[in-house]
Amino acid sequence: MYNINRRKFLGLISCGCCSIILPSCSTVPITERKQLSIIPESRINQQAAAAYENFRNKSKLITSGSKLKEIREIGKKMENAVSAFFVNEGKKDPTKNFGWDYILVDNDKVINAWCMPGGKIAVYTGLLKVTKNTDALSIVMGHEIAHAVARHSVERMSHAMTINVGTTVADIFLGGAINRTRNTVGQNTGLDIFQLGIMNPFGRKQETEADYLGLIFSSLSGYDIRESVKLWERMAKNKQGKEPPVFLSTHPSSTKRIENLNNWISEVMIKYPPIKI
């Protein structure tokens, strides 16, 4: 074993981190935002597919009927439109290796939908009471599909990994000051300063990006994206008095979402009209 001074050690660590991070940057389709992608997307998709099958086996699903048919029809139109858009643009199709699947979960208490990495989508019956029509449902499904297309899960896991490595290294030279501060604040307030200061704002950025991309996907698929504002007005009414302060949330407020949508709708309708397949 040999001695190494602090500056030299930090230099070596910095070079090592850069060698991992720099080649691992990718770009979000359409928005062109640079993102960190340390973890292979194929690995995340494989894990997601296994988790999805486990969820399917344990959940009460609706396996027939008009509502499931509607979800599958929206999904198929969106699959084709998104893929055709990237092909027409001469760009790599980010959904090329997706294993699309759609399920309707019989749970009226949950107003939600999600799309796992790789295109595994679940819609809860509780959501249909708020969407009320096909155009609004397409907005939600477009948003969830956008998370998968933009590789948000890969990005979040990559950020979490780099934050953990970075703080561990920094704490070596700060005598554990970072963890002591984090623990003290957590004990006194019940809040995690890293979650509030880094991950929550990052989560809100991803949600806003998914709102924008989802609007595009819905428009490309031939749906009326003006319904998005009415949808979020209904969402806001349903959440009245239940939304946490923005800094505590991983999602933008309903008011902010409505403001964003109003700013985007005209541009999206002009730039991304229904695509001919």
ChimeraX attribute file (.defattr): number of C-alpha atoms within 10 A of each C-alpha:
attribute: neighborCount
match mode: 1-to-1
recipient: residues
	/A:1	3
	/A:2	3
	/A:3	6
	/A:4	8
	/A:5	7
	/A:6	10
	/A:7	9
	/A:8	10
	/A:9	12
	/A:10	14
	/A:11	11
	/A:12	12
	/A:13	14
	/A:14	13
	/A:15	12
	/A:16	11
	/A:17	14
	/A:18	12
	/A:19	11
	/A:20	14
	/A:21	15
	/A:22	12
	/A:23	11
	/A:24	15
	/A:25	13
	/A:26	17
	/A:27	14
	/A:28	15
	/A:29	18
	/A:30	11
	/A:31	11
	/A:32	10
	/A:33	11
	/A:34	11
	/A:35	19
	/A:36	21
	/A:37	24
	/A:38	20
	/A:39	17
	/A:40	11
	/A:41	16
	/A:42	14
	/A:43	12
	/A:44	17
	/A:45	23
	/A:46	13
	/A:47	14
	/A:48	19
	/A:49	18
	/A:50	11
	/A:51	13
	/A:52	19
	/A:53	11
	/A:54	11
	/A:55	12
	/A:56	15
	/A:57	9
	/A:58	9
	/A:59	12
	/A:60	12
	/A:61	18
	/A:62	15
	/A:63	12
	/A:64	9
	/A:65	8
	/A:66	8
	/A:67	15
	/A:68	19
	/A:69	14
	/A:70	15
	/A:71	20
	/A:72	18
	/A:73	15
	/A:74	22
	/A:75	22
	/A:76	16
	/A:77	18
	/A:78	24
	/A:79	20
	/A:80	16
	/A:81	22
	/A:82	24
	/A:83	17
	/A:84	17
	/A:85	20
	/A:86	16
	/A:87	12
	/A:88	10
	/A:89	9
	/A:90	9
	/A:91	11
	/A:92	11
	/A:93	17
	/A:94	17
	/A:95	19
	/A:96	10
	/A:97	11
	/A:98	16
	/A:99	12
	/A:100	17
	/A:101	15
	/A:102	18
	/A:103	18
	/A:104	23
	/A:105	21
	/A:106	16
	/A:107	17
	/A:108	13
	/A:109	10
	/A:110	14
	/A:111	17
	/A:112	17
	/A:113	21
	/A:114	18
	/A:115	24
	/A:116	22
	/A:117	30
	/A:118	26
	/A:119	26
	/A:120	23
	/A:121	23
	/A:122	23
	/A:123	25
	/A:124	21
	/A:125	22
	/A:126	17
	/A:127	19
	/A:128	19
	/A:129	12
	/A:130	19
	/A:131	22
	/A:132	12
	/A:133	13
	/A:134	17
	/A:135	21
	/A:136	24
	/A:137	25
	/A:138	31
	/A:139	29
	/A:140	24
	/A:141	25
	/A:142	28
	/A:143	27
	/A:144	25
	/A:145	29
	/A:146	27
	/A:147	23
	/A:148	24
	/A:149	23
	/A:150	26
	/A:151	26
	/A:152	22
	/A:153	20
	/A:154	22
	/A:155	20
	/A:156	18
	/A:157	16
	/A:158	19
	/A:159	20
	/A:160	13
	/A:161	13
	/A:162	16
	/A:163	15
	/A:164	11
	/A:165	13
	/A:166	14
	/A:167	14
	/A:168	15
	/A:169	14
	/A:170	15
	/A:171	15
	/A:172	11
	/A:173	11
	/A:174	12
	/A:175	10
	/A:176	14
	/A:177	13
	/A:178	15
	/A:179	14
	/A:180	12
	/A:181	12
	/A:182	14
	/A:183	16
	/A:184	14
	/A:185	14
	/A:186	13
	/A:187	11
	/A:188	8
	/A:189	10
	/A:190	10
	/A:191	15
	/A:192	17
	/A:193	16
	/A:194	11
	/A:195	16
	/A:196	16
	/A:197	12
	/A:198	14
	/A:199	19
	/A:200	20
	/A:201	19
	/A:202	16
	/A:203	18
	/A:204	18
	/A:205	15
	/A:206	23
	/A:207	21
	/A:208	18
	/A:209	20
	/A:210	23
	/A:211	24
	/A:212	22
	/A:213	25
	/A:214	25
	/A:215	30
	/A:216	28
	/A:217	31
	/A:218	32
	/A:219	28
	/A:220	26
	/A:221	27
	/A:222	20
	/A:223	23
	/A:224	19
	/A:225	26
	/A:226	19
	/A:227	19
	/A:228	25
	/A:229	20
	/A:230	14
	/A:231	22
	/A:232	20
	/A:233	17
	/A:234	17
	/A:235	16
	/A:236	18
	/A:237	13
	/A:238	13
	/A:239	12
	/A:240	10
	/A:241	8
	/A:242	9
	/A:243	15
	/A:244	12
	/A:245	9
	/A:246	14
	/A:247	14
	/A:248	15
	/A:249	17
	/A:250	19
	/A:251	21
	/A:252	21
	/A:253	16
	/A:254	19
	/A:255	11
	/A:256	13
	/A:257	21
	/A:258	19
	/A:259	12
	/A:260	15
	/A:261	20
	/A:262	14
	/A:263	11
	/A:264	17
	/A:265	20
	/A:266	13
	/A:267	12
	/A:268	20
	/A:269	19
	/A:270	10
	/A:271	11
	/A:272	18
	/A:273	17
	/A:274	19
	/A:275	16
	/A:276	11
	/A:277	10
